Amino acid sequence: MWSIALRTAFVFGVFAIVGVLLWAPWRTNNVSTLLGANGEIIIDDGSFRPVDDGSAPHQLIRYQMPEPREVPPLKDGASALIWEDLWEDGTLVIQASDEDRVGRPGMEEFPIGTTAQDVMMFFLDISDMRSLQPMIGDIDKSLDGKRVRIAGYTTPVGFGENETRFLLVPELGACIHVPPPPPNQIVYVEEAAGTPDMFAPVWVTGTLKASPVATVLADVGYQLVDAVAEPYR
């Protein structure tokens, strides 16, 4: 039996090609629709705000999360961050072999009957999506060690049934069926108290580490440790 995350990854692989052809989010500003995590078309009702309107230091399409109905109080002396706060001009190079990337599934995680070609195609699909990541921007080392809270969507990193590792990303479906954002727009979380549903919007509070990590889905600029997740409503 396929694991939930593995089945999801294969399904989203099909949508990835469609998403790239129809949306190409890192290369065009003429966007009126986008694809949701299940491949459905989401119409821009006017609530999506691209931050390349002068409010961000880079020219990538960015959609803000929906306004929350309620904002939980900050805990443990944390400061509120938004994704633009993580941006630093420059470049970030992460050297890692495919075998050393966090979240790479082992053969035991593939279902019985999976052929060698199935495995090869799976890793090619993952690699192809990762190759679309724009490698621009650097990390802000002054944020290292700060207790922060940031809102984003969760994307599972591994492919186990009870996966706790996830990427926090500013867009629904990023790294799975649409290309990953730049590394400094992704945060890796090994584990969070109050583990959220995957692909759900959440607040995550933790100690930010300006410490890059190479994952099977994307190169990542930051990590959050001692993390606590809360639903984003």
Buried (B, 14 or more C-beta within 10 A) or exposed (E): EBBBBBEBBEBBBEBBEBBBEEBBBBEEEEBEEBBEBEBEEBEEEEEBEBBBEEEBEBEBBBBBBEEEEEEEEBEEEBBEBBBBBBBBEEEBEBEEEEEEBBBBBEEEBBEEEBEEEEEEEBEEBBEBBBEBBBEBBBBBEEBBEBBBBBBBBBBBBBBBEEBBBBBBBBBBBBBBBBBBBBBBBBBBBBEBEEBBEBBBBBBBBBBBBBBBBBBBBBBBBBBBBEBBBBBBE
